[in-house]
Amino acid sequence: MKVKIATAQYDISFLENWQQYQDKVELWVEQAAQQDAKILLFPEYASMELASLFGQEVYSCLSKQLEAIQTLLEAYLSLFHRLAKEYQCIIQAGTFPVKTASGAYRNRAYLFMPDGKVDYQEKLMMTRFENEQWLIQSGEILRCFDTDYGKIAINICYDSEFPQLARKQVEAGANLILVPSCTDTMAGYHRVKIGCQARALENQCYVAQATLVGYAPWSEAVDVNIGAAAVYTPVDRGFPDNGILAEGQLNVVQWVFAEVSLSACGTVREHGQVFNYRDWPLQNRFVL
């Protein structure tokens, strides 16, 4: 079964009110649905534009903005829940820093299903900025999600640079890994891009990356955003020779579309020129 993916190069706006945010998100979803996309991926920390609704004292302070946007979490969840049902698509809405019962914040990627179900993956590997300045803590559980198109998984930005995470998810049945990302340098963007391509190569699976793009000088959290969205594949027969199925133009606000067949991953693992997925355990024979 083939399915079209839409992965976003999404810009941070300075918002005047909640309705402006709702209209913006709905327009993005509508545009993807008009192209028959059934899996939509937004970037990491796309939700941080909501901090602009609370005034300069809040949006210019890392800790205050995290606290303030918690008041919008229910409305945020309701919005994407409605859009997934209305447009009959799977939406990975990027990430939202959620305050947990312990008082700690975790970077959470919600997944909204067309039947109304909602689940999430929390970021597991934290960057220095998240650890040292923003004080956002790591999640603890690695998940896979059942969909009508097969199992999919989520690696949030930096998570994609650690191969064992994706490997466990693929071994659990995931053939598509969604990577919502947020990077503020070309080096950071390329680190995540290289990680995504490596995960697709070694697991012989699809990896889709979404990026924040553009500048938001008012924001202490997402002021500079650099990247290009893409869908990566195995590098083998039946797939692009460079492992890039689709890729956007750097820093341009846009959707990037690609049609994938998750069952093709099983085919290439059995009949490919190489057997990266199958041969993974063999490397454990060698000791230094």
C-alpha positions in Angstrom: 0.0 0.0 0.0 1.4 3.4 -1.0 0.9 6.5 1.1 1.9 10.1 0.5 3.9 11.9 3.2 4.0 15.7 3.7 6.9 16.9 5.7 7.1 20.6 6.7 9.6 23.4 6.4 7.6 25.4 8.9 8.2 29.1 9.9 7.8 30.6 13.3 5.2 33.4 13.4 4.6 36.2 15.8 1.0 35.7 16.7 -1.6 38.3 17.7 -4.2 35.8 19.0 -5.1 32.1 19.2 -7.3 32.3 16.2 -4.4 33.4 14.0 -2.5 30.3 15.1 -5.5 28.0 14.5 -6.0 29.5 11.0 -2.3 29.1 10.2 -2.1 25.4 11.2 -5.4 24.6 9.5 -4.2 26.1 6.3 -1.0 24.0 6.4 -3.1 20.9 7.0 -5.6 21.8 4.3 -2.8 22.4 1.7 -1.2 19.0 2.5 -4.6 17.2 2.3 -5.3 18.9 -1.1 -2.2 17.0 -2.4 -3.6 13.7 -1.0 -1.1 13.5 1.8 -2.1 11.1 4.6 0.9 11.4 6.9 1.8 14.9 7.9 5.0 15.8 9.8 5.7 19.2 11.5 9.0 20.2 13.1 10.3 20.0 16.6 9.4 23.0 18.8 6.9 24.4 16.2 4.6 25.1 19.1 7.0 27.7 20.6 5.5 30.4 18.4 2.6 30.2 20.9 4.9 32.0 23.4 4.4 35.2 21.4 0.8 35.4 22.7 2.0 36.2 26.2 4.0 39.4 25.8 7.7 40.3 25.9 8.2 39.5 29.6 7.2 35.9 28.9 8.5 35.2 25.4 12.0 36.7 26.2 12.4 34.4 29.2 13.0 30.7 28.7 11.4 29.5 32.0 8.4 31.8 31.8 7.5 30.8 28.3 7.4 27.1 29.2 5.1 27.8 32.1 2.8 30.1 30.1 2.2 27.8 27.1 0.9 25.0 29.4 -2.3 27.0 29.5 -2.7 26.4 25.8 -1.9 22.6 25.8 -5.5 21.5 25.9 -6.5 23.8 23.0 -3.4 22.7 21.0 -4.4 19.0 21.5 -8.0 19.7 20.6 -7.0 21.5 17.4 -4.8 18.8 16.0 -7.2 16.1 17.2 -10.0 17.8 15.2 -7.8 18.3 12.1 -6.7 14.7 11.9 -10.3 13.5 12.0 -11.6 16.2 9.7 -9.0 15.6 7.0 -8.6 11.9 7.7 -4.9 11.9 8.0 -2.2 11.1 10.5 -0.6 14.2 12.0 2.7 14.3 13.9 2.4 17.9 15.2 6.0 18.6 15.9 6.8 18.9 19.6 5.3 20.6 22.7 7.3 21.0 25.9 4.9 19.5 28.5 5.0 20.0 32.2 4.6 16.6 33.9 3.1 15.7 37.3 6.6 15.9 38.8 7.0 19.5 37.7 9.7 18.6 35.1 9.3 19.5 31.4 9.6 16.9 28.6 9.7 17.5 24.9 6.7 15.6 23.6 5.8 14.7 20.0 2.1 14.0 19.8 0.7 11.7 17.1 -2.9 12.2 16.0 -4.8 9.5 14.2 -7.8 9.9 11.8 -9.9 7.7 14.1 -9.4 10.1 17.0 -6.7 8.3 18.9 -3.7 10.3 20.3 -0.4 9.0 21.4 3.1 10.5 21.9 6.9 9.9 21.9 9.0 12.0 24.3 12.5 13.0 23.3 15.1 10.7 24.9 18.5 12.3 24.1 18.8 15.9 25.2 21.0 18.6 23.6 23.2 20.8 25.7 20.8 23.7 25.3 17.9 21.6 26.6 20.0 20.2 29.5 21.9 23.3 30.5 19.7 26.3 29.7 16.1 25.2 29.1 16.1 22.4 31.8 14.0 20.1 29.7 14.4 16.5 30.9 14.7 13.2 28.9 11.8 10.9 28.4 12.1 7.2 29.4 10.1 5.1 26.9 10.7 4.2 23.3 7.5 3.6 21.3 6.2 2.3 18.0 2.7 3.2 16.7 0.3 1.0 14.7 -1.3 2.7 11.7 -3.3 1.7 8.6 -0.1 1.9 6.6 2.1 -0.2 9.0 4.1 0.6 12.1 5.8 4.0 12.4 8.1 5.5 15.0 9.4 8.9 16.0 12.9 10.1 16.7 13.0 13.7 17.9 15.8 15.6 16.3 19.0 14.7 18.3 17.5 11.2 18.9 18.1 10.4 15.2 21.9 10.6 15.8 21.8 7.6 18.1 21.4 4.4 16.0 20.3 2.0 18.8 17.0 3.9 19.2 15.9 3.5 15.6 17.2 0.0 15.5 15.0 -1.1 18.4 12.0 0.6 16.8 12.6 -1.1 13.4 13.1 -4.5 15.1 9.7 -3.9 16.6 8.2 -3.5 13.2 8.5 0.2 12.2 9.3 0.9 8.6 8.9 4.6 8.7 10.6 6.9 11.2 9.4 10.5 11.6 12.0 13.0 12.7 10.7 16.4 13.7 13.8 18.6 14.0 14.9 22.1 15.0 18.4 23.3 14.3 20.0 26.8 14.4 23.2 26.2 12.4 24.1 24.5 9.1 26.2 22.1 11.1 23.3 21.2 13.3 21.0 20.7 10.3 23.6 18.4 8.6 24.1 16.4 11.8 20.4 15.5 11.9 20.2 15.0 8.1 23.2 12.6 8.2 21.7 10.8 11.1 18.4 10.4 9.3 20.2 9.1 6.2 22.3 6.7 8.2 19.2 5.3 10.0 17.5 4.7 6.6 20.6 3.0 5.2 21.4 0.7 8.1 17.8 -0.3 8.8 16.6 -0.3 5.2 13.6 1.8 6.1 12.1 5.2 5.3 13.0 8.3 7.4 11.1 11.6 7.1 12.6 14.8 8.5 10.8 18.1 9.1 12.6 21.4 10.0 11.8 24.8 11.4 13.0 27.5 9.0 13.6 31.3 9.2 14.1 33.8 11.9 12.1 34.8 15.0 14.3 37.4 16.7 11.7 37.9 19.4 12.1 34.4 20.7 14.7 33.2 23.2 14.1 29.6 22.2 13.7 29.4 18.4 15.2 32.7 17.1 17.3 31.1 14.3 16.1 28.1 12.3 17.9 26.4 9.5 17.1 23.4 7.5 15.3 21.5 4.7 12.7 18.8 5.0 13.2 15.5 3.2 12.2 11.8 2.9 15.1 9.4 2.9 15.2 5.8 1.8 17.4 2.7 1.7 20.2 3.0 -0.8 19.5 -0.1 -2.9 17.6 -1.3 -6.0 14.2 0.1 -6.3 15.1 3.3 -4.4 17.0 6.5 -5.4 20.8 5.9 -5.8 21.5 8.7 -3.2 18.8 7.6 -0.8 16.9 10.9 -1.1 13.3 10.4 -2.3 12.3 14.1 -1.9 14.1 17.2 -0.4 13.0 20.8 0.0 14.9 24.0 -0.8 17.0 25.2 2.1 15.1 27.6 4.4 12.1 28.0 2.2 8.7 27.8 3.8 7.0 24.8 2.1 5.6 21.3 2.3 7.8 18.5 0.8 5.8 15.6 -0.6 6.8 12.0 -1.3 4.9 8.8 -1.9 6.2 5.7 -0.1 5.4 2.0 0.2 6.3 0.7 3.6 6.1 -2.9 2.3 9.0 -2.1 0.0 11.3 -2.2 3.1 10.6 -5.9 3.5 11.3 -6.5 -0.1 14.6 -4.8 -0.2 15.7 -6.6 3.0 15.1 -10.0 1.3 16.2 -9.2 -2.2 18.5 -6.2 -2.0 22.1 -5.9 -3.2 23.1 -5.8 0.4 21.5 -6.8 3.7 22.2 -4.0 6.1 19.1 -4.8 8.3 19.8 -8.5 8.4 23.5 -8.2 8.9 23.3 -5.7 11.8 23.8 -8.4 14.6 26.9 -9.7 12.9 29.0 -6.7 14.0 28.6 -7.9 17.6 30.9 -10.9 16.8 33.9 -8.6 16.8 35.7 -7.5 19.9 38.6 -5.1 20.4 
